[in-house]
Every structure is written in structure tokens, then in C-alpha cells.
Amino acid sequence: MEWFNLLLAAAAPWVFGAAWYGIVGERWMRAAKMTKEQVENKNPLPFVFSYLCMFSVAAMMNYVFERANVTGFLDGTLMGAGLGLFLTLPWSATNHVFSDRHKDLIWIDGVFFTVGCGLIGLVLVLF
């Protein structure tokens, strides 16, 4: 396992998530029924936890990529985006529907999962 590569791969969706949820933040907060005060919590634990989660996704994707011999930029990006779109998004969407959460969360989080996994895939094949 290439630790530096995994650390970078985990950082890519983490940074994208900050930008993405910054763009759709108001809509996400309304859909999630959260206030600005709740979102601006100064507790670092959610950020540390989310990075560790991204690291675990990157590590598993790295294992899958090695087993499937995914090597090129396009293959890595498409394989990653496909995993986000067809694995993580359906599970999350199911959770949102059964939890009776606002349907906007499906597409807001779905874009994050799809692009985030695509970025992980891209970074994994870069090195």
C-alpha cells in the first residue's frame, strides 16, 4: 500500500467536498434541516472523522484497482466515478428515502460521492 498516495487520494474528495458544500451549502442546510450555527461548529472531530472515512474509501478503492489492473487516468477516473454513482449513491439514496429526508440530499450528496470517488480514482492512478 502506497501511504502517500492514499493520503493524497483521501484529501482530494475532502477538498472537493469543502468546495461543493460551500457552493450548495444553503440548499443543503435547508434540506438537512440544519442551522448555520450547527454547521459552523468549531469541533474538529467531524472533519477528522470525514478524512478518515475518505482514507478508508481510498484504501479499498486502491485494493480494487490493483486487483482489476486499473492504471490509466481515464480508467481510474471513470472506475472511481462509477463506484460513487453505482455503489455509494444508491445506498445513500435508500437511506435518505427511508429516513424521510428531503430529496435534495440525494442529488447534493450524489454529486459529492460521484465526483469524490472519481477524484480518488484519478489520484490513485497518478502515482
N, C-alpha and C positions, 0 to 999 in steps of 0.2 A: 504494500500500500504506500503510495507516494503522499506523505503527510502534507507537504507544502501545497501540492496540487489540490488536495482535499480541502485544506484551509481556504484556498482561493476560490474553489468551486462553491464552498458554503457561503462565502462572502458575496458572491455575485447575486443570488436571489435576495439576500439580506439587504443589499444596497438598492436593488431594483424595488424591493418591497417598500423601502422608505420613500422612494420617489413616487411609486404607483399610488400608495395610500395617501401620500401628500396631495396628489392630483385629485383623487376621488374621495378624499377624507371626509368632506361634509356629507356627501351622499352615503358613504359607508357608516358614519356615525349615526345618521338618521335610521338607516336600515338595521343597524346593530343595537339601536336604542341606547346609545352611549352619549354622554355629555363631553364637551371639550375638557372639562376638569378631569373626568375619568381617563380620557385618552392622554392627557398631559401629565399623568402620574410620573413622578420622578424616580420611582422604584426601578432599578436596573434589571431586576430579575426577569421580567418578560423579554427583554432584549437578549439577555444571556441565554435564556431558555430557547428562544426562537433561533438563535445562531446554532446552538447545539442540535436542534431539530434539523436545521439545514445541513449541518455536518453529517448527521446520520443518513439523510436522503442522499447526499453526495457520495458517502461511503458505499451505500447499497447500489446506487447507480454505477459507481466505478466497478463494483463486482460484476454487475450485469453486463456492462460494456466490455470488460475483459473476457467474459465467457462468450459473448456474442461477437467478439472481434470487431467492435465499433471503433473506427480510427479517424475518419475524415471529419472536417469541420461541418459539412452539411449533414453527414450521418449522425454525428454527435448531437447537433442542434435539433435535428428532426426526431431522433430517438428520444431525447430528453423532453421535447415539447409533446411528443406522443404519449410518453409516460404521464406527464402532467395532465394532458387533456383526457386521456382514456383510463387512467388509474386514479389519480388523486381527485380530479374534479368530480367524477361520478360519486365517489364516497362522500365527499364534502356536500355535494348537492343533495344526496339522500339524507344526510344529517340535517341540513337546513330545512328540507321539506318535512321530515318527521318532527323536527323541533318547532315547526310552525314559525320559522324565522322568515323575515322579509326576503322575497325572491331576488331582489337586487344583489343580495350577498352571494348568490350563485354565480352571477357573471363577474362581479367585482373580484371575488376570491378566485374564480376560474381563470381569469386573465393572469392573476398573480401566479397560480400554480403552473399554468401552461408556459408562460414566459420564463418564470423562475426555473423550472426544470429544464427548459431549453437552454438557458444560460449555464446551468450546472453542466449539461451535456457538452456545450461548447468549450467550457473551461477544462473539462476532463480530457478532451482530445487535443487541447493546445499543447500539453506538455507530455 
